[in-house]
């Protein structure tokens, strides 16, 4: 099945010479704009966010970016890229549809179709005796999982076209994949018997879906813990304040004591992902200072007065 080239640089709105820091900033800006939890009034926000997340998955990883860039000069937008899911032998095709979370183009570059021979699990390739029982090879593909699915578990529907044992195209069917609560990055979900078909009465291979965690505009996932930034004005650090912090389990009001330093990491116990020692991991709130980009004349005079007093204290 032909697959269309995707311009990930265009998706993030950056140049092909963009630094990793520029790519990260572009992703964070677009992620906040299109994440379904934030852009609830935009019907196409989820599709935009998936595209942005996939682009950052590639460009934000130096190894993936290097592999992607080697193809860039040779392919134009809209040109067919190649056969998705095709087996190296060329006789078999394994095609996904539905909500794996990644595009066919991504899977063409970074997916895995298992061994070099779909029947290699039981020895003997296609050149062996036709009546000998041979098991089908396994298939691997990436499954992009959202934060909400980690918290509560979910069931995902995928469309799957498997080849017949004789190599002819198979009919597309819909399968239901259960995503367990607390699933982790890199974990494999096994779908028994959904890999390449066996021959001569041999068992079919299995389908393994590798879990990849979708990046979230508010939270960074660190094992079972989460991290988030809380942006405050300089006066909030000096005078103290209270702030409402969104967590995956509901909003929490936090008190910031006077004299708290920027960069302080505050823990909200049990507000992270399921599966920690106490049932859930923690949410760590990192305090970030935001300075005004411009000042009115009155504000400048006030800052100068504060600075003068501070200099006076240091001299004494």
C-alpha positions in Angstrom: 0.0 0.0 0.0 1.6 3.4 -1.0 2.5 5.7 1.8 2.8 9.5 1.5 5.8 11.4 2.7 5.3 13.7 5.7 7.2 16.9 6.1 7.8 17.0 9.9 9.7 20.3 9.7 6.6 21.9 8.1 4.4 20.4 10.7 6.3 22.1 13.5 6.9 25.2 11.5 10.7 25.1 11.8 13.5 25.1 9.3 15.6 22.0 8.5 18.5 23.6 10.3 16.6 24.2 13.5 18.4 23.4 16.7 17.0 20.9 19.2 16.0 23.7 21.5 14.0 25.4 18.7 12.3 22.2 17.8 11.4 21.7 21.5 10.0 25.2 21.8 7.9 24.8 18.6 6.5 21.5 19.9 5.5 22.9 23.3 3.8 25.9 21.7 1.8 23.7 19.2 1.0 21.0 21.8 -0.6 23.6 24.1 -2.6 24.9 21.2 -3.9 21.6 19.9 -4.0 19.2 22.8 -7.6 17.8 23.1 -7.7 18.7 26.8 -7.0 22.3 26.0 -8.5 22.9 22.6 -11.9 21.4 23.3 -13.7 23.9 21.0 -11.6 22.8 18.0 -13.0 19.7 16.3 -9.8 18.9 14.4 -7.5 19.6 17.4 -6.8 15.9 18.1 -5.7 15.2 14.5 -3.4 18.3 14.6 -2.0 17.2 18.0 -1.2 13.7 16.7 0.6 15.2 13.8 2.6 17.5 16.0 3.4 14.7 18.5 4.6 12.4 15.7 6.8 15.2 14.2 8.4 15.8 17.5 8.9 12.1 18.1 11.1 12.1 15.0 12.8 15.5 15.1 13.2 15.5 18.8 15.3 12.3 18.7 18.7 12.9 17.0 18.9 9.3 15.7 15.4 9.3 14.2 16.0 12.8 12.8 19.2 11.7 11.1 17.4 8.7 9.5 14.6 11.0 8.4 16.9 13.6 7.0 18.7 11.1 4.8 15.4 10.6 2.9 14.4 14.2 2.7 16.2 15.4 -0.4 15.0 12.4 -2.4 11.3 12.7 -1.7 8.8 15.4 -2.4 5.5 16.2 -0.6 2.8 14.0 -2.0 5.1 11.5 -3.6 4.5 7.8 -2.7 7.0 6.6 -0.2 6.8 2.9 -0.4 4.8 -0.2 0.8 3.8 0.0 4.4 4.2 -3.1 6.4 5.7 -4.9 3.5 7.9 -7.9 4.3 11.5 -7.9 3.1 10.7 -10.9 0.9 8.2 -8.8 -1.0 5.4 -11.4 -1.0 3.6 -10.4 2.2 1.9 -7.3 3.3 0.7 -6.5 6.8 -1.4 -3.3 7.1 -2.8 -1.4 10.0 -5.6 1.2 10.1 -7.4 2.9 12.9 -5.9 4.5 16.0 -2.4 3.2 16.5 -1.5 6.9 17.0 1.2 6.9 14.4 0.9 7.4 10.6 1.8 4.8 8.0 4.7 6.9 7.1 6.2 6.8 10.6 5.7 3.0 10.8 7.4 2.6 7.4 10.5 4.3 8.8 10.6 3.2 12.4 8.2 0.2 12.7 9.4 -3.4 12.9 8.0 -6.4 11.0 9.8 -9.0 13.1 12.3 -11.5 11.6 13.6 -11.7 8.1 11.2 -14.5 7.2 7.6 -14.6 8.4 7.9 -18.4 8.9 11.4 -18.3 10.5 10.1 -19.1 14.0 9.9 -22.8 13.2 12.9 -23.0 10.9 12.7 -23.5 7.2 11.7 -20.7 4.8 9.5 -20.6 1.8 11.9 -22.9 -0.1 11.3 -25.9 2.2 8.9 -28.7 1.8 5.3 -27.4 1.3 3.7 -29.8 3.7 6.0 -29.2 6.6 4.3 -27.4 9.5 5.9 -23.9 9.9 4.8 -21.2 12.3 4.3 -17.7 11.1 6.6 -14.9 12.2 5.7 -12.2 14.8 4.9 -8.6 13.9 5.7 -5.5 15.9 4.2 -2.0 15.7 4.1 1.1 17.8 1.0 2.1 19.7 0.8 5.7 20.9 -0.9 5.8 24.3 -2.4 9.0 25.9 -1.9 10.0 29.5 -5.6 9.4 30.2 -5.3 5.8 29.0 -2.4 5.2 31.4 -4.6 6.5 34.2 -7.7 4.6 33.5 -7.0 1.9 30.9 -8.8 1.8 27.6 -9.8 -0.3 24.6 -8.6 0.6 21.2 -10.0 -0.6 17.9 -7.6 -1.2 15.1 -8.2 -2.3 11.5 -5.9 -5.1 10.5 -5.3 -6.7 7.1 -3.3 -9.9 7.3 -2.1 -11.9 4.3 -3.4 -15.4 3.8 -1.1 -18.4 4.2 -0.5 -18.5 0.4 0.6 -14.9 0.4 -2.6 -13.5 -1.2 -4.1 -10.3 0.3 -6.3 -10.9 3.3 -9.5 -9.2 4.2 -9.4 -6.3 6.6 -10.9 -7.0 10.0 -11.3 -4.9 13.2 -9.6 -6.0 16.3 -10.0 -4.7 19.9 -6.9 -4.1 21.9 -7.1 -3.7 25.6 -4.6 -1.1 27.0 -4.1 -1.9 30.7 -4.2 0.7 33.4 -0.7 1.8 34.3 0.9 0.7 31.1 4.5 1.9 30.7 6.8 3.1 28.0 8.3 0.2 26.0 5.8 -2.4 27.3 4.6 -4.8 24.7 0.9 -5.8 24.4 0.6 -9.2 22.9 -2.2 -10.1 20.5 -1.9 -13.8 20.1 -2.3 -15.3 16.6 -2.4 -12.0 14.8 1.0 -12.1 13.2 2.0 -13.7 9.9 0.0 -16.9 9.1 1.6 -20.3 9.6 1.8 -23.0 6.9 1.1 -26.7 6.8 -0.9 -26.5 10.0 1.7 -24.5 11.8 0.6 -21.8 14.3 0.2 -18.2 13.3 2.6 -15.7 14.7 1.7 -13.0 17.2 1.2 -9.2 17.0 3.1 -7.2 19.5 2.2 -3.5 20.1 5.0 -1.5 21.6 3.7 1.2 23.9 4.9 4.7 23.2 3.7 7.4 25.6 2.2 10.5 24.0 3.9 13.8 25.1 1.6 16.0 27.1 1.7 19.8 27.0 1.4 20.1 30.8 3.2 17.0 32.2 6.5 15.3 31.7 6.5 11.6 32.5 9.3 10.3 34.6 8.6 6.6 35.4 5.5 6.7 37.5 6.0 10.3 38.5 4.9 13.4 36.6 6.6 16.8 36.5 4.9 20.1 35.6 6.0 23.8 35.6 4.2 26.5 37.6 5.1 29.9 36.3 5.0 32.7 38.8 5.8 36.4 38.9 9.0 37.6 40.8 6.8 39.2 43.5 5.1 35.8 44.1 8.5 34.4 45.2 9.3 37.4 47.4 5.9 37.9 49.0 4.4 34.4 48.8 1.2 33.4 47.1 -1.3 30.6 46.5 -1.8 28.9 43.2 -4.2 26.4 41.7 -2.3 23.5 40.0 -4.0 21.2 37.5 -3.3 17.5 38.1 -4.6 14.4 36.3 -6.7 13.8 39.4 -8.2 17.2 39.7 -7.1 20.7 40.7 -5.0 21.2 43.9 -4.4 24.6 45.7 -0.8 25.1 46.7 0.7 27.7 49.1 4.0 29.3 48.1 5.8 30.6 51.1 7.5 34.1 51.0 11.2 33.8 50.0 10.8 30.6 48.1 13.4 30.2 45.4 12.9 29.7 41.6 13.6 26.1 40.7 12.1 24.7 43.9 10.4 21.3 43.3 7.3 20.8 45.3 5.7 17.3 45.7 2.1 16.4 45.4 1.9 12.9 46.8 -0.1 10.3 44.9 -1.0 12.7 42.0 1.1 10.8 39.4 0.5 7.7 37.3 -0.8 4.4 38.7 1.6 1.7 39.6 3.9 3.4 42.2 4.8 2.0 45.6 1.8 3.8 47.1 -0.6 3.0 44.3 0.3 6.1 42.3 3.4 8.0 41.7 3.8 11.7 42.6 3.4 15.0 40.8 6.4 17.3 41.2 5.6 21.0 40.6 8.7 23.0 39.6 8.5 26.7 40.3 9.5 28.9 37.3 10.0 32.7 37.4 8.6 34.8 34.6 9.9 38.3 34.2 8.0 41.0 32.4 9.2 41.6 28.8 8.5 45.3 29.0 7.8 47.9 31.7 5.8 51.0 32.0 7.6 54.1 33.3 5.9 53.7 36.7 6.9 50.0 36.9 10.5 50.9 36.0 10.7 53.4 38.8 9.3 50.9 41.3 11.9 48.3 40.2 14.7 50.9 40.4 13.5 51.8 44.0 13.5 48.1 45.0 17.0 47.6 43.4 18.4 50.6 45.3 17.1 49.3 48.6 18.6 45.9 47.8 22.0 47.5 47.0 21.7 49.4 50.3 21.2 46.3 52.3 24.1 44.6 50.6 26.5 47.5 51.5 25.4 47.3 55.1 
